[in-house]
Amino acid sequence: MDGWKEENNQLIKTFVFKNFLDATRWMFDVSEAIEELNHHPEWSNVYNKVMVNLCTHDAGNMVTDKDYDLARLLDSAFANFK
């Protein structure tokens, strides 16, 4: 789980892409898998960066296995953009 930090009951990571198009394409590419997991990230995009915060609201806004599973999915998808 390279680059992820657990902070304030959240898993946090900033993904850095070559450009804005890659950043938004990655967000779109992972959207279907995220919907299937029914576990949605809090994320924002500024140019070539996507900032992601993960926590499980149903568990009292704590980090759970759902967050680690989603983090691994995001990392795996990001590998296609390096």
N, C-alpha and C positions, 0 to 999 in steps of 0.2 A: 504494500500500500504506500508506494513511493509518493512523497509530497503531501500526504494527508496529515492534518493536525487535529487533535481533539481539544476543543477549546469552548468554554461556556456551554457545555452539553450539546455540542455540535461537532460533526466532522467537517473540516473546512479545507478547500483546495482551490487554487487558481490555475486554470489550464491556459497555456499560452500557445497560440497558433501562429502560422506564418502571416495571416491576414484576416480581415473581417469575414470574407467569404468562407474560409475554412472554419472559423469559429461558429458561424451561424449554421453552416452545413452540418457540423458535428452535433449541434443542439437538435437540429431536425432529425438527423440519423438516429439518435438515441431516444427520441420521443416515443416511438412505438413500443420499444422494449420497456421504457419507464411506465407507460400506460398499462402494459401487461402485468408489470409488478404491482401496479396500483400503489406506488410509493413515489411521490413526486418531490423533486428537489426544489429548494429555494435557490434560484440562480439569477445572475445578471450578466450582461455582456457589454463591454466597452471595447470597441475596435477589435483587437485580436485576442482579447482576454475574456474568459468566462469564469466568473467567481461562483463557486458552489458551496452551499451550506446544507448539511444533511442532519436531520433529527427526526425522530418518530413522534409525531404529535399525539397519536393514540396511546403512547406509553408515557405521557406526561412530559413531552419535549425532551426526551433522553435519547442517547445514541443506543441503537439496538442492532441486532444482526441484519435487519432490513437495510439499515444504513450502510453497513459494511458490504452487503451484497450489491447495493446500488453503486457504491464507490468502485467496486471491482468491475462492474459493467461499464462505468464511465471510463475507467482507466483502459480497459480493453478496447473500447471504441476509439479512444484517443491515440492508441498505438498506430492506427491506420492513417493518422494525420502527421506523423513525424517525418 
